[in-house]
Amino acid sequence: MKNFTKYDFYIQLSFLIIGFLVAMIEDWGGWILFYFVVGIPQLISFLVKIFLKVKISPLFLIYGMAILPVWISLLMLTVGIDARITEIPGFIVIMALFYSPFMALLYVQESHNLYLSLK
């Protein structure tokens, strides 16, 4: 468990830095890449931590409640459901464009706090 949290923190920090570098190098397309470069590893890490017995903090729960609907909405939009039904998932994805970078920073901070608590 301790090794997982250590590696997880460094992996999350690395992807966050890589995501910001990609976003700065590219134009608007870079910012879209940022969401996936940072978001996919964080989603995988979040799901792994749910099934492991780790200390769940309020920040971890807030992250999950804010980010999981975004990925579910993206899945719904890519599957191609009726246009009337996709209005709400589309709104969730657009709102996530504004708060996801802050949530990514908070998730890395939470990973660091978890790593320090197990040290």
C-alpha positions as CSV (number, residue, x, y, z in Angstrom):
1,M,0.0,0.0,0.0
2,K,2.8,2.4,0.9
3,N,4.6,1.8,-2.3
4,F,1.4,2.2,-4.4
5,T,0.8,5.6,-2.8
6,K,4.3,6.7,-3.4
7,Y,4.4,5.7,-7.0
8,D,0.8,7.0,-7.5
9,F,1.8,10.4,-6.2
10,Y,4.9,10.7,-8.5
11,I,2.9,9.4,-11.5
12,Q,0.1,11.9,-10.9
13,L,2.6,14.8,-10.5
14,S,4.4,13.7,-13.6
15,F,1.2,13.6,-15.7
16,L,0.2,17.0,-14.3
17,I,3.5,18.6,-15.4
18,I,3.4,16.9,-18.8
19,G,-0.2,18.0,-19.2
20,F,0.7,21.6,-18.5
21,L,3.7,21.5,-20.8
22,V,1.5,20.1,-23.6
23,A,-1.1,22.8,-23.0
24,M,1.6,25.5,-23.2
25,I,3.3,24.2,-26.3
26,E,0.1,23.7,-28.3
27,D,-2.7,26.1,-28.8
28,W,-6.3,25.3,-27.9
29,G,-5.8,21.7,-28.9
30,G,-3.2,21.4,-26.2
31,W,-5.7,22.3,-23.6
32,I,-8.0,19.6,-24.8
33,L,-5.1,17.2,-24.6
34,F,-4.4,18.4,-21.1
35,Y,-7.7,17.2,-19.9
36,F,-7.1,13.7,-21.2
37,V,-3.3,13.5,-20.4
38,V,-4.1,14.4,-16.8
39,G,-7.6,13.1,-16.4
40,I,-7.2,9.5,-17.6
41,P,-4.4,8.6,-15.1
42,Q,-6.3,10.4,-12.3
43,L,-9.5,8.4,-13.1
44,I,-7.6,5.1,-13.1
45,S,-5.9,6.1,-9.8
46,F,-9.2,7.1,-8.3
47,L,-10.9,3.9,-9.2
48,V,-8.0,1.8,-7.8
49,K,-8.0,3.8,-4.6
50,I,-11.8,3.1,-4.2
51,F,-11.2,-0.6,-4.3
52,L,-8.2,-0.5,-2.0
53,K,-8.5,0.1,1.6
54,V,-7.1,3.6,1.8
55,K,-8.0,6.5,4.0
56,I,-10.8,8.4,2.2
57,S,-10.8,12.1,2.9
58,P,-13.5,14.6,2.2
59,L,-11.3,16.1,-0.6
60,F,-11.2,12.6,-2.2
61,L,-15.0,12.3,-2.1
62,I,-15.4,15.8,-3.5
63,Y,-13.1,14.9,-6.3
64,G,-15.0,11.8,-7.1
65,M,-18.4,13.6,-7.1
66,A,-17.1,16.3,-9.4
67,I,-15.1,14.2,-11.9
68,L,-17.0,10.9,-12.2
69,P,-20.1,12.5,-13.8
70,V,-17.8,14.1,-16.4
71,W,-16.4,10.8,-17.5
72,I,-19.9,9.2,-17.6
73,S,-21.1,12.2,-19.6
74,L,-18.3,11.8,-22.1
75,L,-19.1,8.2,-22.5
76,M,-22.7,9.0,-23.1
77,L,-21.8,11.6,-25.7
78,T,-19.5,9.3,-27.5
79,V,-22.0,6.5,-27.6
80,G,-24.4,8.8,-29.5
81,I,-27.7,8.9,-27.6
82,D,-30.7,10.9,-28.6
83,A,-29.9,14.7,-28.9
84,R,-32.5,15.7,-26.2
85,I,-30.9,13.4,-23.7
86,T,-27.4,14.6,-24.4
87,E,-28.1,18.2,-23.3
88,I,-27.4,17.6,-19.6
89,P,-24.2,15.5,-20.2
90,G,-23.0,18.2,-22.7
91,F,-23.5,20.8,-20.0
92,I,-21.6,18.8,-17.5
93,V,-18.7,18.4,-19.9
94,I,-18.6,22.1,-20.6
95,M,-18.7,23.0,-16.9
96,A,-15.8,20.6,-16.3
97,L,-13.7,22.5,-18.7
98,F,-13.6,25.3,-16.1
99,Y,-13.2,23.3,-12.8
100,S,-11.2,20.2,-13.9
101,P,-7.7,21.9,-13.8
102,F,-8.3,22.9,-10.2
103,M,-9.6,19.5,-9.3
104,A,-6.5,17.9,-10.9
105,L,-4.3,20.1,-8.7
106,L,-6.4,19.1,-5.6
107,Y,-6.1,15.4,-6.5
108,V,-2.3,15.6,-6.7
109,Q,-2.4,17.4,-3.3
110,E,-4.6,14.7,-1.9
111,S,-2.3,12.0,-3.3
112,H,0.6,13.8,-1.6
113,N,-1.3,14.0,1.7
114,L,-2.1,10.3,1.6
115,Y,1.6,9.4,0.8
116,L,2.7,11.5,3.8
117,S,0.2,9.9,6.1
118,L,1.5,6.5,5.3
119,K,5.2,7.4,5.6
